[in-house]
């Protein structure tokens, strides 16, 4: 099999049912099981690429134009889902752990088959990157595959920051403070509300561990209403999500209305 220059042949196990390159060593832990539960029924859904991209203002077509103007050799979209950006961003390759029909590479973003120091731009636009169980593994992998000077675009629901703040900013929740001694309380900060002014330092603190510096600071943005998939929803459900599976209201995955965005520059 002839492979692209950015793929490590020792990390590939053929192709999947849709012809995407299939990586070895895909995780099967709780994070992957949750991804399958939330999104697994949608992998073959029809979608409108531009509408999927424009669900989020900061990572919409303005970002696409900005990246294309850089004229880079390789843009990696990790956790790409339907893989809409490959239709609009030059030299873009999409990777996801689930077998979406338009994938380029099926891989766990903590164990990608990409060679070291290959990516000029990396898109980390899934909140899964910033879940506690994924955060260390995924950003370690980003550092490995990024070139020196690589730009990393990030997007996550605001709620993901709560647990990360406990780790990177030594914050404790209010209910925990109640059972702490006064001496223990002096060692931590009380977990602050999830607001921009309280959370601005988190991307900076998180990046320090991996050699990333802030390129553009944290900002808020809203999910745009609408349904980018061509799917039917019951009359009893408000169609404000891009995902609906099996007519099951419990699996309607409503995007949080508020997201955070920022970009890093990788230094090696």
Secondary structure in CASP SS format (residue, H / E / C, confidence):
PFRMAT SS
TARGET T0000
AUTHOR 0000-0000-0000
METHOD secondary structure of the structure
MODEL  1
X C 1.00
X C 1.00
X C 1.00
X C 1.00
X C 1.00
X C 1.00
X E 1.00
X C 1.00
X H 1.00
X H 1.00
X H 1.00
X E 1.00
X E 1.00
X E 1.00
X E 1.00
X C 1.00
X C 1.00
X C 1.00
X C 1.00
X C 1.00
X E 1.00
X E 1.00
X E 1.00
X C 1.00
X C 1.00
X C 1.00
X C 1.00
X C 1.00
X C 1.00
X H 1.00
X H 1.00
X H 1.00
X H 1.00
X H 1.00
X H 1.00
X H 1.00
X H 1.00
X H 1.00
X H 1.00
X H 1.00
X H 1.00
X H 1.00
X C 1.00
X C 1.00
X C 1.00
X C 1.00
X E 1.00
X C 1.00
X H 1.00
X H 1.00
X H 1.00
X H 1.00
X H 1.00
X C 1.00
X C 1.00
X E 1.00
X H 1.00
X H 1.00
X H 1.00
X C 1.00
X H 1.00
X H 1.00
X H 1.00
X H 1.00
X H 1.00
X H 1.00
X H 1.00
X H 1.00
X H 1.00
X H 1.00
X C 1.00
X C 1.00
X C 1.00
X C 1.00
X E 1.00
X E 1.00
X E 1.00
X E 1.00
X C 1.00
X C 1.00
X C 1.00
X C 1.00
X C 1.00
X H 1.00
X H 1.00
X H 1.00
X H 1.00
X C 1.00
X C 1.00
X C 1.00
X C 1.00
X E 1.00
X E 1.00
X E 1.00
X E 1.00
X E 1.00
X C 1.00
X C 1.00
X C 1.00
X C 1.00
X C 1.00
X C 1.00
X C 1.00
X C 1.00
X E 1.00
X E 1.00
X C 1.00
X C 1.00
X C 1.00
X C 1.00
X C 1.00
X C 1.00
X C 1.00
X E 1.00
X C 1.00
X C 1.00
X C 1.00
X C 1.00
X E 1.00
X E 1.00
X E 1.00
X E 1.00
X E 1.00
X E 1.00
X C 1.00
X C 1.00
X H 1.00
X H 1.00
X H 1.00
X H 1.00
X C 1.00
X H 1.00
X H 1.00
X H 1.00
X H 1.00
X H 1.00
X H 1.00
X H 1.00
X H 1.00
X H 1.00
X H 1.00
X H 1.00
X H 1.00
X H 1.00
X H 1.00
X E 1.00
X E 1.00
X E 1.00
X E 1.00
X E 1.00
X E 1.00
X E 1.00
X E 1.00
X E 1.00
X E 1.00
X E 1.00
X E 1.00
X H 1.00
X H 1.00
X H 1.00
X H 1.00
X H 1.00
X H 1.00
X H 1.00
X H 1.00
X H 1.00
X H 1.00
X H 1.00
X C 1.00
X C 1.00
X E 1.00
X E 1.00
X C 1.00
X H 1.00
X H 1.00
X H 1.00
X H 1.00
X H 1.00
X C 1.00
X C 1.00
X C 1.00
X H 1.00
X H 1.00
X H 1.00
X H 1.00
X C 1.00
X C 1.00
X C 1.00
X E 1.00
X E 1.00
X C 1.00
X C 1.00
X C 1.00
X C 1.00
X C 1.00
X H 1.00
X H 1.00
X H 1.00
X H 1.00
X H 1.00
X H 1.00
X H 1.00
X H 1.00
X H 1.00
X H 1.00
X H 1.00
X H 1.00
X H 1.00
X H 1.00
X H 1.00
X C 1.00
X E 1.00
X E 1.00
X E 1.00
X E 1.00
X E 1.00
X E 1.00
X E 1.00
X E 1.00
X E 1.00
X E 1.00
X E 1.00
X E 1.00
X C 1.00
X C 1.00
X C 1.00
X C 1.00
X C 1.00
X E 1.00
X C 1.00
X C 1.00
X C 1.00
X C 1.00
X C 1.00
X C 1.00
X C 1.00
X C 1.00
X C 1.00
X C 1.00
X C 1.00
X C 1.00
X C 1.00
X C 1.00
X C 1.00
X C 1.00
X C 1.00
X C 1.00
X C 1.00
X H 1.00
X H 1.00
X H 1.00
X C 1.00
X C 1.00
X C 1.00
X C 1.00
X C 1.00
X C 1.00
X E 1.00
X E 1.00
X E 1.00
X E 1.00
X E 1.00
X E 1.00
X E 1.00
X E 1.00
X E 1.00
X C 1.00
X C 1.00
END
